Amino acid sequence: MDSAELLSVEYSTCDNDINFFGHEEWVSCFFVGYFMSDNKKSILKIAFLLLAVAAIAALHYLTGSEASQYYDLICRLYYLPIILGGIWFCLRGGVSIALLVSIIYAPHVMFQWGSLPSVTVEQYFEILLFNMTGLLTGFLSSKLYFQQVATEKHIQKLSESYKKLREQADLIVEIEDQLRQADRLTALGELSAGMAHEIRNPLASIRGTAEILRDAMPEDNRYAEFSQILVNEADRLNKVVEDFLSFARSESDGQSQFKPHEVLHEVLQLSQQQAKKHNIQIHWQEQDLPSAVGDEAQFKQVFLNLILNALYAMDVGGDLWIETEVSDCGKIILKFKDNGPGIPEEFLDKVFNPFFTTKSEGTGLGLAITYRIVKNHCGQISVANRPEGGAEFTIICKPADQPCGDGDGNGTENSCD
């Protein structure tokens, strides 16, 4: 136990208003002087007090009673080390130095002034004043010291309270952002479901008609190219509609589960050809992972979105690292790291927003769908730029043996619910 802990123990037994006659308070305040300073300073102060008392005593004994004009002045010098002892070492210091002075002063009273009874009484009263001065100075110094300790403790508590308030304020801001994101996703999901079904049927008719016109025209016809453009644009519009439907359907039943490493293995086989086309190396050390909460088909889309997003970011040439691990609390962590250009800082908090995209032909729904799927299955997803360059997406999946509870998906990466 260090000096700070000892002080806190002593303070716990001494109230702010010290009971002068209380046993516990008396003992505590008497011994608190031991811990007022560090050892080196304390030794120097004690040495100074002892030397001062010895010097005054020598001067006192060497001054005869015939030099009465100096004698009273020398006697008053004893009060200096007594007061300093009380200030430096509280009650223990004041009382100890006062007793030491009394012991040194008493023989002088008895032998030098013993023949004058009236003077002897006065000198004994001087000894009483020595002890009263040490006691009072030490007591006041102890009380002041404990008030200082109390003030420091209050300041520390206020600092801790302020820190907690800041953390709670940051948490409230984060929750508000998540609620706004959830509101946007919910509204968009409802809109997507209605619009997609209304658009898909006439879109299928338009595409079918365009194919008939294309097939009916000879290849050398100047309008054949336009009919093919019509088919391609219909396909692109149909892809947008499928994204809308995927976004609207990405709800979780809370019961399904999947094997992350098996799904990831399948997705990598699907995207291997695309990676070779872009001259990108995918690095993944396959390892068995526990089952996670989530729909297998939807998380296949999640992994595929992240891999294709990295391939597009690196364009031609690069590396994609996929790392998997299990945290201390059983959560499955998957990290997708690329060495592309990264994401501009001003866009980091927008990449999961619906319709936000930096691609010239993108719909801005890929990462929004990914975000919603992960969140709907009690998971967490985050993005950051790597110090070495490139972006890093982190997904944390809930293990299948841990039920989804309220507040899942809202913690930090290393939190254990």
Secondary structure as UniProt FT lines:
FT   HELIX           3..13
FT   TURN            20..21
FT   HELIX           23..31
FT   HELIX           32..35
FT   HELIX           39..62
FT   TURN            65..66
FT   HELIX           68..76
FT   TURN            77..78
FT   HELIX           79..112
FT   TURN            114..115
FT   HELIX           117..216
FT   TURN            219..220
FT   TURN            222..223
FT   HELIX           224..249
FT   STRAND          257..258
FT   HELIX           260..277
FT   TURN            278..279
FT   STRAND          280..284
FT   STRAND          292..293
FT   HELIX           296..314
FT   STRAND          318..326
FT   TURN            328..329
FT   STRAND          332..338
FT   HELIX           345..347
FT   TURN            348..352
FT   TURN            354..355
FT   TURN            360..361
FT   HELIX           366..376
FT   TURN            377..378
FT   STRAND          380..385
FT   TURN            387..388
FT   STRAND          391..397
FT   TURN            400..401
FT   TURN            406..409
FT   TURN            413..414
//
